[in-house]
Amino acid sequence: MTRLKKSSTHSCKSYIFCAVLSLLFLLTLSGNCQTVESLEKEIKSIQKDIKLAEKLLKETSKNKETTINQVNLLQAQINQREKLIKTYQNQINAINKDIQNNKRKISNLEKELKSYREEYANLLLLSYRNRSNINSMLFIFSSEDFNQAIRRIRHIQELNALVKDKIEEIDSTQIKINIQLDKNEKNKKDKEKILADEKEERKSLMSDRDKLKNDIASLKKREGQIQKDLAAKEKQTKEIQKQIEDIIAEEVRKAKERENAAKKNNTTSADYQLTGSFAQNKGKLPFPVEQGIITGKYGLVKHPTQKNVTTNNKGIDITTTEGAKARVVFDGEVSFVRLQGNNNAILVRHGLYFTLYANLDKVYVKRGDTVKAGDEIGRIHTDVSDKKTILHFEIWQENKTSLNPSIWLKK
């Protein structure tokens, strides 16, 4: 009895193990399909960014003198090309896997087809033997009694049905094989096209890298002016950051007062409700412009020509087209509007989170205004000299901590 129980338990465990392996295999196949689809979408998205970068570079290249923005744009374009080449390689790997899977399916189907044909041949032989010496009708009428005649009729009908079914199985399997062969033929053509596209992209990448080297060399000749511009920009940035931190501290203080008042009434303040909603949308926030490319990353960034110069970017810089508008990324209230020539800035409060939109030459809102996600709040300034149009965008938390916008924005 004990031996039987152990055997049963072992069998059960083996069954569960096999079931889990089968499930994992199916999930892997499903994942591969999703990967191919996502890679195609990713390629289209990257190609769109490259076209935009090329357009922006064409606009800024009208200025004969090389600028930092041109270098940043070119570097962003190079990054996108490298990303595209990597995605092409991933797509080729996915296609190769698909081809191998189809080959395995074809091999299995061909084995089935061979088996069906052998069975069909045996049925034909059986049918021939039954009818070789005597006609079917004569075979039935020569029955000893009625019951035997019925049995013989059924035997002939069943044999005919088996032959018909086997023909259908052969035809169906052949169709399945043809489908897999067509898929592989398409995969091979797709692979050839991707390899050709990758080759062209590598040529463009090499050309961009050569141009970047030349542009950096050109910038180094104006080192003195660049350092002067950097110092002025750093001073201006520190002034704005100080104002922002003070305003955030004041807004947080007011929000906590409202929360304490709400607790006394056994309710939750709108600030904390909005805070939760904003936090839940991490990675889902819309881009603050209709179209643009990130040319200034968040955090510590090395200067392209000044080796010993590193800036701490509290947000990201988005290069866009002339006349572009800044858009609010989430529902909120305008906390602060800084008006200073062409470098206006708007701070929007989203509960205990804040978003900053800077480098605006026109402002469409005022302090206290309620705004919705997607609302246009200002026009981004276009520099007359080098035609650059850059939105500086930041995200802040209640403890005066800046957050990386690239992580919060939708990809």
C-alpha positions as CSV (number, residue, x, y, z in Angstrom):
1,M,0.0,0.0,0.0
2,T,2.8,2.4,1.0
3,R,4.6,1.7,-2.3
4,L,1.5,2.5,-4.3
5,K,1.0,5.8,-2.5
6,K,4.6,6.9,-3.1
7,S,4.3,6.0,-6.8
8,S,1.0,8.0,-7.0
9,T,2.6,11.0,-5.3
10,H,5.7,10.8,-7.6
11,S,3.4,10.6,-10.7
12,C,1.4,13.6,-9.5
13,K,4.6,15.6,-9.0
14,S,5.9,14.6,-12.4
15,Y,2.6,15.7,-14.0
16,I,2.7,19.1,-12.3
17,F,6.3,19.6,-13.3
18,C,5.5,18.8,-16.9
19,A,2.5,21.1,-16.8
20,V,4.6,24.0,-15.5
21,L,7.2,23.4,-18.2
22,S,4.5,23.4,-20.9
23,L,3.0,26.6,-19.5
24,L,6.4,28.3,-19.5
25,F,7.0,27.2,-23.1
26,L,3.7,28.6,-24.2
27,L,4.4,31.9,-22.4
28,T,7.8,32.1,-24.1
29,L,6.2,31.7,-27.5
30,S,3.6,34.3,-26.6
31,G,6.3,36.6,-25.4
32,N,8.2,36.2,-28.7
33,C,5.1,37.3,-30.7
34,Q,4.7,40.4,-28.5
35,T,8.4,41.2,-28.9
36,V,8.2,41.2,-32.7
37,E,5.2,43.5,-32.6
38,S,6.8,45.9,-30.1
39,L,10.0,46.0,-32.1
40,E,8.1,47.1,-35.2
41,K,6.4,49.9,-33.2
42,E,9.8,50.9,-31.6
43,I,11.4,51.1,-35.0
44,K,8.7,53.4,-36.3
45,S,9.0,55.6,-33.2
46,I,12.8,55.9,-33.5
47,Q,12.6,56.6,-37.2
48,K,10.2,59.4,-36.4
49,D,12.6,60.9,-33.9
50,I,15.5,60.7,-36.4
51,K,13.4,62.5,-39.0
52,L,12.6,65.2,-36.5
53,A,16.3,65.5,-35.5
54,E,17.3,65.8,-39.2
55,K,14.6,68.6,-39.6
56,L,15.8,70.5,-36.6
57,L,19.4,70.2,-37.6
58,K,18.5,71.5,-41.0
59,E,16.9,74.6,-39.4
60,T,19.8,75.3,-37.1
61,S,22.4,74.7,-39.7
62,K,21.3,77.9,-41.5
63,N,23.6,79.6,-39.0
64,K,27.1,79.3,-40.4
65,E,28.7,79.2,-36.9
66,T,28.5,75.8,-35.1
67,T,26.6,76.0,-31.8
68,I,26.3,73.9,-28.7
69,N,22.7,73.1,-29.6
70,Q,23.7,71.7,-33.0
71,V,26.2,69.4,-31.3
72,N,23.6,68.3,-28.8
73,L,21.1,67.7,-31.5
74,L,23.6,65.7,-33.6
75,Q,24.5,63.7,-30.5
76,A,20.8,63.0,-29.9
77,Q,20.5,61.9,-33.5
78,I,23.5,59.6,-33.2
79,N,22.0,58.1,-30.0
80,Q,18.7,57.4,-31.9
81,R,20.6,55.8,-34.8
82,E,22.5,53.5,-32.4
83,K,19.2,52.6,-30.8
84,L,17.6,51.9,-34.2
85,I,20.5,49.6,-35.3
86,K,20.2,47.7,-32.0
87,T,16.5,47.3,-32.5
88,Y,17.1,46.1,-36.1
89,Q,19.4,43.4,-34.7
90,N,16.8,42.4,-32.1
91,Q,14.2,42.1,-34.9
92,I,16.6,40.0,-36.9
93,N,17.1,37.7,-33.9
94,A,13.3,37.5,-33.4
95,I,12.8,36.6,-37.1
96,N,15.5,33.9,-36.9
97,K,13.7,32.4,-33.9
98,D,10.5,32.5,-35.8
99,I,12.1,30.8,-38.8
100,Q,13.5,28.0,-36.6
101,N,10.0,27.5,-34.9
102,N,8.4,27.3,-38.4
103,K,11.0,24.7,-39.5
104,R,10.2,22.6,-36.5
105,K,6.5,22.8,-37.2
106,I,7.1,21.9,-40.9
107,S,9.2,18.9,-39.8
108,N,6.4,17.7,-37.5
109,L,3.7,18.2,-40.1
110,E,5.7,16.3,-42.7
111,K,6.0,13.4,-40.3
112,E,2.2,13.5,-39.8
113,L,1.7,13.7,-43.6
114,K,3.9,10.7,-44.2
115,S,1.9,8.8,-41.6
116,Y,-1.4,9.8,-43.1
117,R,-0.2,8.7,-46.6
118,E,0.9,5.3,-45.3
119,E,-2.5,4.9,-43.6
120,Y,-4.2,5.9,-46.8
121,A,-2.3,3.4,-48.8
122,N,-3.2,0.6,-46.4
123,L,-6.9,1.6,-46.6
124,L,-6.7,1.5,-50.4
125,L,-5.1,-1.9,-50.3
126,L,-7.8,-3.1,-47.9
127,S,-10.5,-1.7,-50.1
128,Y,-9.0,-3.3,-53.2
129,R,-8.8,-6.7,-51.5
130,N,-12.4,-6.5,-50.5
131,R,-13.4,-5.7,-54.1
132,S,-10.9,-7.7,-56.0
133,N,-12.7,-10.9,-56.5
134,I,-16.3,-9.8,-56.2
135,N,-18.4,-6.8,-56.9
136,S,-19.6,-4.7,-53.9
137,M,-23.3,-5.3,-54.8
138,L,-22.6,-9.0,-55.3
139,F,-20.7,-9.1,-52.0
140,I,-23.8,-7.7,-50.3
141,F,-26.4,-9.9,-52.1
142,S,-24.4,-13.0,-51.4
143,S,-25.0,-12.6,-47.7
144,E,-26.5,-15.6,-45.9
145,D,-29.1,-13.5,-44.1
146,F,-30.4,-9.9,-43.7
147,N,-28.2,-9.1,-40.7
148,Q,-25.0,-10.2,-42.5
149,A,-26.0,-7.9,-45.4
150,I,-26.4,-5.0,-43.1
151,R,-23.0,-5.7,-41.6
152,R,-21.4,-5.8,-45.0
153,I,-23.1,-2.5,-46.0
154,R,-21.8,-0.9,-42.9
155,H,-18.3,-2.3,-43.4
156,I,-18.2,-0.8,-47.0
157,Q,-19.6,2.5,-45.7
158,E,-17.0,2.7,-42.9
159,L,-14.2,1.9,-45.2
160,N,-15.3,4.6,-47.7
161,A,-15.6,7.1,-44.8
162,L,-12.1,6.2,-43.5
163,V,-10.7,6.7,-47.0
164,K,-12.5,10.1,-47.3
165,D,-11.3,11.3,-43.8
166,K,-7.7,10.3,-44.6
167,I,-7.8,12.3,-47.9
168,E,-9.1,15.3,-45.9
169,E,-6.3,14.9,-43.3
170,I,-3.7,14.7,-46.0
171,D,-5.1,17.8,-47.8
172,S,-5.4,19.7,-44.5
173,T,-1.8,18.9,-43.4
174,Q,-0.4,19.9,-46.8
175,I,-2.2,23.2,-46.5
176,K,-0.6,23.7,-43.0
177,I,2.8,22.9,-44.4
178,N,2.3,25.4,-47.3
179,I,1.3,28.1,-44.8
180,Q,4.4,27.6,-42.7
181,L,6.5,27.6,-45.9
182,D,4.9,30.9,-47.0
183,K,5.6,32.4,-43.5
184,N,9.3,31.4,-43.7
185,E,9.5,32.9,-47.2
186,K,8.0,36.2,-45.9
187,N,10.4,36.1,-42.9
188,K,13.4,35.7,-45.2
189,K,12.3,38.7,-47.3
190,D,11.7,40.8,-44.2
191,K,15.1,39.8,-42.9
192,E,16.8,40.9,-46.2
193,K,15.0,44.3,-46.0
194,I,16.0,44.8,-42.4
195,L,19.6,43.9,-43.1
196,A,19.6,46.4,-46.0
197,D,18.0,49.1,-43.7
198,E,20.6,48.4,-41.0
199,K,23.5,48.8,-43.5
200,E,22.1,52.2,-44.6
201,E,21.7,53.3,-41.0
202,R,25.3,52.3,-40.2
203,K,26.5,54.5,-43.1
204,S,24.4,57.5,-41.8
205,L,25.8,56.8,-38.3
206,M,29.4,56.9,-39.5
207,S,28.7,60.2,-41.4
208,D,27.1,61.7,-38.2
209,R,30.0,60.7,-36.1
210,D,32.5,62.3,-38.5
211,K,30.4,65.5,-38.5
212,L,30.2,65.5,-34.7
213,K,34.0,65.4,-34.5
214,N,34.3,68.4,-36.9
215,D,31.7,70.4,-35.0
216,I,33.3,69.8,-31.6
217,A,36.7,70.8,-33.1
218,S,35.0,74.0,-34.4
219,L,33.5,74.8,-31.0
220,K,36.9,74.4,-29.2
221,K,38.2,77.3,-31.2
222,R,35.7,79.5,-29.4
223,E,36.5,78.2,-25.9
224,G,36.6,81.7,-24.3
225,Q,33.1,82.7,-25.5
226,I,31.6,79.3,-24.5
227,Q,32.9,79.6,-21.0
228,K,31.5,83.1,-20.7
229,D,28.1,81.8,-21.9
230,L,28.2,78.9,-19.5
231,A,28.9,81.2,-16.5
232,A,25.9,83.4,-17.4
233,K,23.6,80.5,-17.9
234,E,24.7,78.9,-14.6
235,K,24.0,82.2,-12.7
236,Q,20.6,82.4,-14.3
237,T,19.8,78.8,-13.5
238,K,20.7,79.2,-9.8
239,E,18.4,82.2,-9.5
240,I,15.5,80.3,-10.9
241,Q,16.2,77.2,-8.8
242,K,16.3,79.3,-5.6
243,Q,12.9,80.8,-6.5
244,I,11.4,77.4,-7.3
245,E,12.6,75.8,-4.0
246,D,11.2,78.7,-2.0
247,I,7.8,78.5,-3.8
248,I,7.7,74.7,-3.4
249,A,8.4,75.0,0.3
250,E,5.6,77.6,0.7
251,E,3.1,75.6,-1.3
252,V,3.9,72.4,0.7
253,R,3.4,74.3,3.9
254,K,-0.1,75.5,2.7
255,A,-1.0,72.0,1.5
256,K,-0.2,70.6,4.9
257,E,-2.3,73.2,6.6
258,R,-5.2,72.2,4.3
259,E,-4.6,68.5,5.1
260,N,-4.7,69.2,8.9
261,A,-8.0,71.1,8.5
262,A,-9.4,68.2,6.4
263,K,-8.4,65.7,9.1
264,K,-10.4,67.6,11.6
265,N,-13.5,67.2,9.4
266,N,-12.6,63.5,8.7
267,T,-12.0,64.2,5.0
268,T,-9.0,64.0,2.6
269,S,-7.8,67.2,1.0
270,A,-7.7,67.6,-2.8
271,D,-3.9,68.1,-2.6
272,Y,-3.3,64.6,-1.4
273,Q,-5.9,63.1,-3.8
274,L,-4.1,64.8,-6.7
275,T,-0.7,63.7,-5.3
276,G,-1.8,60.1,-5.4
277,S,-3.1,60.4,-9.0
278,F,0.1,62.0,-10.2
279,A,2.3,59.4,-8.6
280,Q,0.2,56.6,-10.2
281,N,0.9,58.1,-13.6
282,K,4.7,57.6,-13.4
283,G,5.9,56.6,-16.9
284,K,2.5,57.6,-18.4
285,L,2.7,61.4,-18.4
286,P,2.4,62.9,-21.9
287,F,5.3,64.8,-23.5
288,P,5.2,68.6,-22.7
289,V,5.4,69.4,-26.4
290,E,3.7,68.1,-29.5
291,Q,7.0,66.8,-30.9
292,G,10.5,67.1,-29.7
293,I,13.8,65.4,-28.9
294,I,15.6,65.3,-25.5
295,T,18.9,67.1,-26.2
296,G,19.8,67.8,-22.5
297,K,19.6,64.9,-20.1
298,Y,18.8,64.9,-16.4
299,G,21.5,64.9,-13.8
300,L,25.3,65.4,-14.1
301,V,26.1,66.1,-17.8
302,K,29.6,66.6,-19.2
303,H,30.1,69.5,-21.6
304,P,30.8,68.3,-25.2
305,T,33.9,70.5,-25.6
306,Q,35.0,71.5,-22.0
307,K,36.4,68.4,-20.5
308,N,36.5,69.7,-16.9
309,V,33.0,71.3,-17.0
310,T,30.1,69.2,-15.7
311,T,26.6,70.7,-15.1
312,N,23.9,69.4,-12.9
313,N,20.7,69.5,-14.9
314,K,17.6,69.5,-12.6
315,G,15.4,68.6,-15.6
316,I,15.6,67.9,-19.3
317,D,16.0,70.1,-22.3
318,I,13.7,69.3,-25.2
319,T,14.5,70.7,-28.7
320,T,11.4,71.3,-30.8
321,T,10.2,73.3,-33.8
322,E,9.8,77.0,-34.0
323,G,6.5,78.3,-32.6
324,A,5.9,75.2,-30.5
325,K,3.8,75.4,-27.4
326,A,4.4,74.1,-23.9
327,R,1.7,71.7,-22.7
328,V,0.8,70.8,-19.2
329,V,1.5,67.1,-18.5
330,F,-1.1,66.7,-15.7
331,D,-4.1,68.4,-14.1
332,G,-3.1,71.1,-11.6
333,E,-2.9,74.7,-10.6
334,V,-0.5,77.4,-11.7
335,S,1.6,78.3,-8.6
336,F,4.1,80.7,-10.1
337,V,4.8,82.6,-13.3
338,R,8.2,84.2,-13.7
339,L,8.2,87.0,-16.3
340,Q,11.7,87.9,-17.5
341,G,12.0,88.8,-21.2
342,N,12.2,85.7,-23.3
343,N,13.0,83.4,-20.5
344,N,9.6,83.1,-18.7
345,A,8.9,80.2,-16.5
346,I,5.7,78.5,-15.2
347,L,5.4,76.3,-12.2
348,V,2.3,74.1,-12.0
349,R,1.3,72.3,-8.7
350,H,-0.2,68.8,-8.9
351,G,-0.9,68.2,-5.2
352,L,2.5,67.7,-3.6
353,Y,4.2,67.4,-7.0
354,F,5.3,70.3,-9.3
355,T,6.2,70.7,-12.9
356,L,8.3,73.5,-14.4
357,Y,8.1,74.8,-17.9
358,A,10.9,77.3,-18.7
359,N,12.3,79.3,-21.7
360,L,8.9,80.7,-22.8
361,D,8.6,84.0,-24.7
362,K,4.8,84.1,-24.3
363,V,2.7,83.0,-21.3
364,Y,-1.0,82.1,-21.6
365,V,-1.8,81.6,-17.9
366,K,-1.5,83.4,-14.5
367,R,-1.0,82.4,-11.0
368,G,-4.0,80.5,-9.5
369,D,-5.4,79.3,-12.9
370,T,-6.6,75.7,-13.0
371,V,-5.1,73.8,-15.9
372,K,-5.8,70.4,-17.4
373,A,-3.4,67.8,-19.0
374,G,-2.6,68.9,-22.6
375,D,-3.5,72.6,-22.1
376,E,-1.1,75.0,-23.9
377,I,0.3,77.4,-21.3
378,G,3.0,79.2,-23.3
379,R,5.0,79.5,-26.4
380,I,8.6,78.3,-26.4
381,H,11.3,80.9,-27.2
382,T,13.2,80.6,-30.5
383,D,16.7,82.0,-30.4
384,V,17.2,84.5,-33.2
385,S,20.9,83.8,-33.7
386,D,20.9,80.0,-34.0
387,K,17.2,79.2,-34.5
388,K,17.1,76.8,-31.5
389,T,13.8,76.3,-29.8
390,I,14.3,74.5,-26.4
391,L,11.8,73.8,-23.6
392,H,13.4,73.3,-20.2
393,F,11.2,70.9,-18.2
394,E,11.5,69.8,-14.6
395,I,9.5,67.7,-12.1
396,W,9.8,68.3,-8.3
397,Q,8.5,66.6,-5.2
398,E,7.3,68.1,-1.9
399,N,10.7,67.7,-0.2
400,K,12.4,70.0,-2.8
401,T,13.8,67.0,-4.6
402,S,14.0,67.1,-8.4
403,L,13.0,64.0,-10.3
404,N,14.1,62.6,-13.6
405,P,11.4,63.6,-16.1
406,S,12.5,60.9,-18.6
407,I,11.3,58.2,-16.2
408,W,8.0,59.9,-15.6
409,L,7.1,60.8,-19.3
410,K,5.5,58.2,-21.6
411,K,8.0,56.6,-23.9
